[in-house]
Amino acid sequence: MNVPVGLDPHLAFVRDDVEPRTPEGCQECLRIGSPWGHLRLCLTCGHVGCCDQSPRRHARRHAGLVGHPIIRSFEPGEDWRWCFVDEAPV
């Protein structure tokens, strides 16, 4: 995918058809019984992880482990996106 000049090149990782794997909460926190703060959706694979203010920061950990850089808020009424590589909104 060619990304227009001035746009984050990591947007090439974003898929239009991504579905949340665990819409009920953070995938890892649900498995281990840990609380979370806010949820983030990986726009490459649908992983649902907890935010950086959560105790375990699973969204950021997922991005680092598998190389999926762009997430969006998975909170009702929020539609912002973030690139972990550039540490910037997209």
N, C-alpha and C positions, 0 to 999 in steps of 0.2 A: 504494500500500500504506500502510495506517495502522500506525504503529509505536506500541506502548504507551508511555505516559508513563514516563520514566526510562530508556528504552532509546535507544541511539545511533540517530538518524534516518538515518544512512548505511547502516543495515542494509537499507533499502529497495533498495539496489543489489545485494544478495546474491541470486544465483540458485541454486535447488536442483539444477539439472541441469548445472552447470558441469563440464566435462571438461578436464583439462590438455592444452594444445596440444603441449607438448614434455615428456612425462613423463621423458625421459632427462636433462633438465637445463635450465639457464637458456637461454631462447630466444635472446637476444642473444649471450651468451657462447659458445654452441655455434656461432653464425654467424661470430664473429670469432676463435674459438680462445682465449678468455680463461678463466682459472680462476675458480671461485666457491667460496664457503664453504657456506652453507646456502641452501635453496630455499624460495620463497614462491609460493603459488598465488593469483592474483586470483580472487575469488569472484564477479566479474561476468562475465568473459569467458574465463577459463581460462589466461591468460598465466602462464607459469612464469618467475619472475625470481629473481635472486640477492639475498641479504640485505644489510642496511646494513653488515655487517662484511666484505663482499666488496669487491674493488677497484672495481667499477663500479656497485654499488647499483641494479641494473636493476628490482627490484620497486618501489622508491620512485619511480624515474624514470617507470616505466609509470603508476603511480597519479597522478602530477602531470601527465603529458602527456595522458592520456585521461580523467581524472576518475573513476577506479574506486577508491574509498577503502578497501575492506576486503580484506585478504588473510588467508590462514591458512598455518601452517607446512606445507611440503610434505616434511617430514622424517619418516621412519618413527617411529612411536610418539608423535608430537606432534600435538595437535589444537587448539591455541590459535589465536585470531584477533586481528587488530590493525586499528585504524582509523588510517590515515595522517593524516586530517584532524584528528582529535581527539588524536592521539598517545597512544592509550589502548587497552587490551584491550577486546574486545567479546564 
